């Protein structure tokens, strides 16, 4: 894959642009990976970039602060802030004015959250959102998932231990100490704050957009901003 690596935003974040680097219509696909992902998050990204080029679309893969192992100390709100900086940069420096968000796994949560929380002027630049493999981290930590409990990969020995840790995290958030790092590491290696653990694992947490046990009315409240 050929393209251009560039810096954007106040923190000097990086992003990789491929596909058509100077599209005639100023249209750009922004690809957002999931937890632990960064550049080239999925095997099909190369083909997606090629297809974008064929359709005179640019494609950008941002490396957010939450990419790779950074997600444990970040949030969807910080993702949205950095994605806003990327959109503004692409408008001013690259001449883009229409965007399509393509989310994979947790990237779907970022896309949905952006469409709920970004400034209206930036939301209006979004012409579409593709949610590929949206997931419920909360449900993946349940003991009855077909592949087994995800809590075991965090070094926990039982569902009860996971539930206890979640209550501890929620208590820290409630007392204004959400940025406290928990003793447990996500996937055994990623430091994670009480706020992010709660967001991913609590029912109704900020990250909990796609759980299958939501009623129709609950889903409507969480996702109604996506209606056209």
C-alpha positions as a Markdown table, in Angstrom:
| # | Residue | x | y | z |
|---|---|---|---|---|
| 1 | Unk | 0.0 | 0.0 | 0.0 |
| 2 | Unk | 1.4 | 3.4 | -1.1 |
| 3 | Unk | 0.4 | 6.6 | 0.6 |
| 4 | Unk | 1.4 | 9.5 | 2.8 |
| 5 | Unk | 2.1 | 9.6 | 6.5 |
| 6 | Unk | 1.3 | 12.9 | 8.2 |
| 7 | Unk | 0.9 | 14.6 | 11.5 |
| 8 | Unk | -2.3 | 16.4 | 12.7 |
| 9 | Unk | -3.8 | 17.9 | 15.8 |
| 10 | Unk | -2.3 | 19.7 | 18.8 |
| 11 | Unk | -0.7 | 16.5 | 20.1 |
| 12 | Unk | 1.1 | 15.7 | 16.8 |
| 13 | Unk | -0.9 | 12.5 | 16.2 |
| 14 | Unk | -0.2 | 10.6 | 13.0 |
| 15 | Unk | -2.4 | 9.3 | 10.2 |
| 16 | Unk | -1.8 | 7.4 | 6.9 |
| 17 | Unk | -3.5 | 8.5 | 3.7 |
| 18 | Unk | -3.9 | 6.2 | 0.8 |
| 19 | Unk | -6.3 | 5.5 | -2.0 |
| 20 | Unk | -6.7 | 8.6 | -4.2 |
| 21 | Unk | -4.5 | 11.3 | -2.5 |
| 22 | Unk | -6.1 | 14.2 | -4.4 |
| 23 | Unk | -9.7 | 13.2 | -5.1 |
| 24 | Unk | -11.6 | 15.5 | -7.4 |
| 25 | Unk | -14.7 | 15.6 | -5.2 |
| 26 | Unk | -12.9 | 16.0 | -1.9 |
| 27 | Unk | -14.3 | 12.8 | -0.4 |
| 28 | Unk | -12.5 | 10.8 | 2.2 |
| 29 | Unk | -13.1 | 7.5 | 4.0 |
| 30 | Unk | -11.8 | 7.4 | 7.6 |
| 31 | Unk | -11.1 | 3.9 | 8.8 |
| 32 | Unk | -11.3 | 3.3 | 12.6 |
| 33 | Unk | -10.1 | 0.0 | 14.1 |
| 34 | Unk | -10.9 | -1.7 | 17.4 |
| 35 | Unk | -9.2 | -2.3 | 20.7 |
| 36 | Unk | -5.5 | -2.9 | 20.3 |
| 37 | Unk | -5.7 | -1.9 | 16.6 |
| 38 | Unk | -3.7 | 0.7 | 14.7 |
| 39 | Unk | -2.7 | 0.9 | 11.1 |
| 40 | Unk | -3.8 | -2.0 | 8.8 |
| 41 | Unk | -6.2 | -3.1 | 11.5 |
| 42 | Unk | -7.9 | -5.8 | 9.3 |
| 43 | Unk | -6.7 | -8.0 | 6.4 |
| 44 | Unk | -9.2 | -6.3 | 4.0 |
| 45 | Unk | -7.8 | -2.8 | 4.6 |
| 46 | Unk | -5.4 | -3.1 | 1.6 |
| 47 | Unk | -8.3 | -4.0 | -0.7 |
| 48 | Unk | -10.5 | -1.2 | 0.8 |
| 49 | Unk | -7.8 | 1.3 | 0.1 |
| 50 | Unk | -7.4 | 0.1 | -3.5 |
| 51 | Unk | -11.2 | 0.2 | -4.0 |
| 52 | Unk | -11.3 | 3.8 | -2.6 |
| 53 | Unk | -8.6 | 4.8 | -5.1 |
| 54 | Unk | -10.6 | 3.2 | -8.0 |
| 55 | Unk | -13.6 | 5.3 | -6.9 |
| 56 | Unk | -11.6 | 8.5 | -6.6 |
| 57 | Unk | -11.9 | 8.4 | -2.8 |
| 58 | Unk | -9.1 | 9.1 | -0.4 |
| 59 | Unk | -8.7 | 6.8 | 2.7 |
| 60 | Unk | -7.2 | 7.8 | 6.0 |
| 61 | Unk | -6.2 | 5.6 | 8.9 |
| 62 | Unk | -5.6 | 7.7 | 12.0 |
| 63 | Unk | -3.5 | 6.6 | 14.9 |
| 64 | Unk | -5.4 | 7.9 | 17.9 |
| 65 | Unk | -4.1 | 8.0 | 21.5 |
| 66 | Unk | -6.4 | 5.0 | 22.1 |
| 67 | Unk | -4.8 | 2.9 | 19.3 |
| 68 | Unk | -2.7 | -0.2 | 20.1 |
| 69 | Unk | -2.4 | -0.4 | 23.9 |
| 70 | Unk | -3.5 | 3.1 | 24.6 |
| 71 | Unk | -7.2 | 2.4 | 24.9 |
| 72 | Unk | -7.1 | 1.7 | 28.6 |
| 73 | Unk | -6.3 | 5.3 | 29.5 |
| 74 | Unk | -8.5 | 6.9 | 26.9 |
| 75 | Unk | -12.2 | 7.2 | 26.3 |
| 76 | Unk | -14.7 | 7.6 | 23.4 |
| 77 | Unk | -14.8 | 11.3 | 24.2 |
| 78 | Unk | -11.1 | 11.6 | 23.7 |
| 79 | Unk | -11.4 | 9.6 | 20.5 |
| 80 | Unk | -14.1 | 12.0 | 19.2 |
| 81 | Unk | -11.9 | 15.1 | 20.1 |
| 82 | Unk | -9.0 | 13.7 | 18.1 |
| 83 | Unk | -11.2 | 12.6 | 15.2 |
| 84 | Unk | -12.6 | 16.2 | 15.1 |
| 85 | Unk | -9.0 | 17.4 | 14.8 |
| 86 | Unk | -8.4 | 15.0 | 12.0 |
| 87 | Unk | -11.5 | 16.1 | 10.1 |
| 88 | Unk | -10.5 | 19.8 | 10.5 |
| 89 | Unk | -7.0 | 19.1 | 9.3 |
| 90 | Unk | -8.3 | 17.2 | 6.3 |
| 91 | Unk | -10.5 | 20.1 | 5.4 |
| 92 | Unk | -7.9 | 22.8 | 5.7 |
| 93 | Unk | -4.8 | 21.0 | 4.6 |
| 94 | Unk | -6.0 | 18.3 | 2.2 |
| 95 | Unk | -9.1 | 20.0 | 0.6 |
| 96 | Unk | -11.6 | 17.3 | 1.8 |
| 97 | Unk | -15.1 | 18.3 | 2.6 |
| 98 | Unk | -17.1 | 15.0 | 2.7 |
| 99 | Unk | -16.3 | 12.0 | 4.9 |
| 100 | Unk | -17.4 | 8.4 | 5.4 |
| 101 | Unk | -16.6 | 6.8 | 8.7 |
| 102 | Unk | -15.8 | 3.0 | 8.5 |
| 103 | Unk | -15.6 | 1.4 | 11.9 |
| 104 | Unk | -14.4 | -2.1 | 12.8 |
| 105 | Unk | -15.3 | -3.5 | 16.3 |
| 106 | Unk | -14.7 | -0.7 | 18.8 |
| 107 | Unk | -14.2 | 1.6 | 15.9 |
| 108 | Unk | -18.0 | 1.3 | 15.4 |
| 109 | Unk | -18.4 | 2.8 | 18.9 |
| 110 | Unk | -16.1 | 5.7 | 17.9 |
| 111 | Unk | -18.1 | 6.3 | 14.8 |
| 112 | Unk | -21.5 | 6.3 | 16.6 |
| 113 | Unk | -20.1 | 8.4 | 19.4 |
| 114 | Unk | -18.7 | 11.0 | 16.9 |
| 115 | Unk | -22.1 | 11.3 | 15.3 |
| 116 | Unk | -23.6 | 12.0 | 18.7 |
| 117 | Unk | -21.0 | 14.3 | 20.3 |
| 118 | Unk | -19.0 | 16.1 | 17.6 |
| 119 | Unk | -19.8 | 19.7 | 16.8 |
| 120 | Unk | -22.7 | 20.0 | 14.4 |
| 121 | Unk | -20.6 | 21.6 | 11.7 |
| 122 | Unk | -18.3 | 18.6 | 11.6 |
| 123 | Unk | -21.2 | 16.1 | 11.9 |
| 124 | Unk | -22.7 | 17.6 | 8.7 |
| 125 | Unk | -19.6 | 16.7 | 6.8 |
| 126 | Unk | -20.3 | 13.0 | 7.4 |
| 127 | Unk | -22.0 | 11.4 | 4.4 |
| 128 | Unk | -22.2 | 7.9 | 5.7 |
| 129 | Unk | -21.1 | 5.5 | 8.5 |
| 130 | Unk | -20.3 | 1.8 | 8.0 |
| 131 | Unk | -20.4 | -0.3 | 11.1 |
| 132 | Unk | -18.4 | -3.5 | 10.4 |
| 133 | Unk | -18.5 | -6.1 | 13.2 |
| 134 | Unk | -19.9 | -3.9 | 16.0 |
| 135 | Unk | -19.5 | -5.7 | 19.4 |
| 136 | Unk | -20.6 | -5.7 | 23.0 |
| 137 | Unk | -17.5 | -5.8 | 25.3 |
| 138 | Unk | -19.9 | -6.3 | 28.2 |
| 139 | Unk | -21.4 | -9.4 | 26.7 |
| 140 | Unk | -18.1 | -10.8 | 25.6 |
| 141 | Unk | -17.1 | -10.8 | 29.3 |
| 142 | Unk | -20.1 | -13.0 | 30.1 |
| 143 | Unk | -19.3 | -16.6 | 31.1 |
| 144 | Unk | -21.7 | -18.1 | 28.6 |
| 145 | Unk | -20.2 | -16.8 | 25.4 |
| 146 | Unk | -19.4 | -19.5 | 22.8 |
| 147 | Unk | -15.7 | -18.8 | 22.9 |
| 148 | Unk | -15.5 | -18.7 | 26.6 |
| 149 | Unk | -15.3 | -15.8 | 29.1 |
| 150 | Unk | -13.1 | -12.9 | 28.1 |
| 151 | Unk | -12.5 | -12.0 | 31.7 |
| 152 | Unk | -10.1 | -14.9 | 31.8 |
| 153 | Unk | -7.8 | -13.0 | 29.4 |
| 154 | Unk | -7.6 | -10.2 | 31.9 |
| 155 | Unk | -6.1 | -12.4 | 34.6 |
| 156 | Unk | -9.4 | -12.9 | 36.5 |
| 157 | Unk | -10.3 | -16.3 | 37.8 |
| 158 | Unk | -14.1 | -16.2 | 37.8 |
| 159 | Unk | -17.2 | -14.2 | 36.8 |
| 160 | Unk | -17.6 | -13.2 | 40.4 |
| 161 | Unk | -14.1 | -11.7 | 40.4 |
| 162 | Unk | -14.9 | -9.7 | 37.2 |
| 163 | Unk | -18.2 | -8.5 | 38.8 |
| 164 | Unk | -16.3 | -7.4 | 42.0 |
| 165 | Unk | -13.7 | -5.5 | 39.9 |
| 166 | Unk | -16.5 | -3.8 | 37.9 |
| 167 | Unk | -18.2 | -2.7 | 41.2 |
| 168 | Unk | -14.9 | -1.3 | 42.4 |
| 169 | Unk | -14.4 | 0.6 | 39.1 |
| 170 | Unk | -17.9 | 2.0 | 39.3 |
| 171 | Unk | -17.3 | 3.1 | 42.8 |
| 172 | Unk | -14.1 | 4.9 | 41.8 |
| 173 | Unk | -16.0 | 6.7 | 39.0 |
| 174 | Unk | -18.8 | 7.7 | 41.3 |
| 175 | Unk | -16.3 | 9.2 | 43.8 |
| 176 | Unk | -14.6 | 11.3 | 41.1 |
| 177 | Unk | -11.6 | 9.0 | 40.8 |
| 178 | Unk | -12.3 | 7.4 | 37.4 |
| 179 | Unk | -8.7 | 8.0 | 36.1 |
| 180 | Unk | -7.4 | 5.6 | 38.8 |
| 181 | Unk | -5.6 | 2.6 | 37.2 |
| 182 | Unk | -6.9 | -0.7 | 38.3 |
| 183 | Unk | -4.7 | -3.5 | 39.5 |
| 184 | Unk | -5.9 | -5.8 | 36.6 |
| 185 | Unk | -4.5 | -5.3 | 33.1 |
| 186 | Unk | -6.9 | -5.7 | 30.2 |
| 187 | Unk | -5.9 | -8.7 | 28.0 |
| 188 | Unk | -3.2 | -9.2 | 30.6 |
| 189 | Unk | -1.0 | -6.4 | 29.4 |
| 190 | Unk | -3.0 | -3.1 | 28.9 |
| 191 | Unk | -3.2 | -0.8 | 32.0 |
| 192 | Unk | -6.8 | 0.4 | 32.3 |
| 193 | Unk | -8.5 | 3.1 | 34.3 |
| 194 | Unk | -11.7 | 2.6 | 36.4 |
| 195 | Unk | -13.6 | 4.9 | 34.0 |
| 196 | Unk | -12.7 | 2.8 | 30.8 |
| 197 | Unk | -13.3 | -0.5 | 32.6 |
| 198 | Unk | -16.7 | 0.7 | 33.6 |
| 199 | Unk | -17.4 | 2.2 | 30.1 |
| 200 | Unk | -16.6 | -1.1 | 28.4 |
| 201 | Unk | -18.2 | -3.5 | 30.9 |
| 202 | Unk | -21.1 | -1.8 | 32.7 |
| 203 | Unk | -24.7 | -2.0 | 31.3 |
| 204 | Unk | -25.3 | 1.4 | 29.8 |
| 205 | Unk | -21.6 | 2.3 | 29.9 |
| 206 | Unk | -20.5 | 4.8 | 27.3 |
| 207 | Unk | -19.0 | 2.0 | 25.2 |
| 208 | Unk | -22.1 | -0.2 | 25.5 |
| 209 | Unk | -23.9 | 0.7 | 22.3 |
| 210 | Unk | -24.6 | -2.7 | 20.7 |
| 211 | Unk | -25.5 | -5.2 | 23.5 |
| 212 | Unk | -28.2 | -7.7 | 22.5 |
| 213 | Unk | -30.2 | -7.4 | 25.7 |
| 214 | Unk | -31.3 | -3.9 | 25.1 |
| 215 | Unk | -35.0 | -3.4 | 24.5 |
| 216 | Unk | -36.1 | -1.6 | 21.4 |
| 217 | Unk | -36.7 | 1.6 | 23.4 |
| 218 | Unk | -33.2 | 1.4 | 24.9 |
| 219 | Unk | -31.6 | 1.0 | 21.5 |
| 220 | Unk | -33.7 | 3.9 | 20.2 |
| 221 | Unk | -32.4 | 6.2 | 23.0 |
| 222 | Unk | -28.8 | 5.2 | 22.3 |
| 223 | Unk | -28.9 | 5.1 | 18.5 |
| 224 | Unk | -31.7 | 7.4 | 17.4 |
| 225 | Unk | -29.2 | 10.1 | 16.4 |
| 226 | Unk | -28.2 | 7.8 | 13.5 |
| 227 | Unk | -31.6 | 8.0 | 11.8 |
| 228 | Unk | -31.8 | 9.9 | 8.5 |
